[in-house]
Amino acid sequence: MARCVRGIDKGCCRTWGWSSSDQKQVAPVRETNLTEEELKILFKRFDTNRNGRLSKQELKDAFNSLGSRFSTWRAWRVLCHADANEDGYISEHELDGLVKYCVKHGYAKK
């Protein structure tokens, strides 16, 4: 019996396919060992248009780089949690809320 590997997206069992011995193949999971400060730097790097705020697409790209399997959903969820003024962007002063969300969901070490 194959062992279920839980990745960053908790509750998601990352297994697929069958081997010749009828065991599930386990997908590689990219581990993150980032600190909160490194996570802030990473997100700032994904501000591609340099306007000082992160759009949903920029957040999606950042979560893809972190190995998130459902980066579109994750970007939407982080906007629900960290976008204090509800303008659809994560600005510089909302970045701490974004990082807290990421730490809570296993994207960085505490």
N, C-alpha and C positions, 0 to 999 in steps of 0.2 A: 504494500500500500504506500502511495506517495505521501510525503509530508507536505502539508500546506504551508506555503511561505506567505506571510503577511507583509506587505510593503508599506509604503508611506500612506497610501490610501487605506486606512484601517477597515477591516471587514472584507477586503477584496482578496480573495484567494487567487493567486496568480499561477494557475496551472492550466495546461492545455495539451492536446494531442495525446497520442498513445505510442509507447515504444513497442518493440517486438515482444517484450515480456509483459505486455498489458499493464505497465505502470505509467502513471501520468508524468510528463516531463515538467520540470519546474522552471519557470522563467527566472532569469537573473534579475535581482533587485538591486538598484543603485542606492547605496547607503549614503546618508548625509551626515557629516560630522561638523557642520558649520556652527559657529558661534552666532549670537544675535547680531553682533557688529558685522560679521562677514555676510550674514543674510541681508542686512541693510545695504551693504555695498553691492551685492549681487542684484538686488531689486533696482537700485539706482542705475546700474549698468544697462538695464533693460528699458530705461526711459530713452527710446531711440530718437524721438523728435526733440529731446532736451527742453521740454516745456515745464519741467519740475513736477510733473504728476504722471501717474501710471494709468493707462487706459486698460480696458478689459483685454484687448489683444496683447498688450505688453505684459500684463499679468499672466496671461495664458502662456506666452513664450517663456516667461521666467519659471513657471511651474513645470513646463516641459523640460527645461534644463535641470530641474531638481528631480526629475524622474517620475513626476506625477502621471498616473495612467489616465486620469480624467481631468486634464488641465483646464478645459473650458468650464466644467462644473466647478472646479476648485477656484477659478478666477471669479466666477459669479458669487460663490459663497464668501470669498474674502471681501468682495465689494459689499455684500450684505452686512458683514461684521465690522469692517474697518472704515468704511466710507461714512464718516460722521456727518458731513453736510449733504450727503446724498446727491452729489453732482455727477456720479458715475465714474469718478476718478479717485485714485489714492494720491493725495498731495503729500508734500514733505512733512507737515505736522500730523498726518494720519499714518505715517510710516510705522510708528511704534505699535499701533493697533494691528497693522499687517504682520509685523514680526511676532507679536504676542499670539496671534492666530496660528502662525506657522510653527511656533514652539509647541503650542498646545496640541497640534496635529502631527508632531513628530518630524518636522522638516529641519529642525536644528536642535542642538543640545542645550540644555538649560545652563 
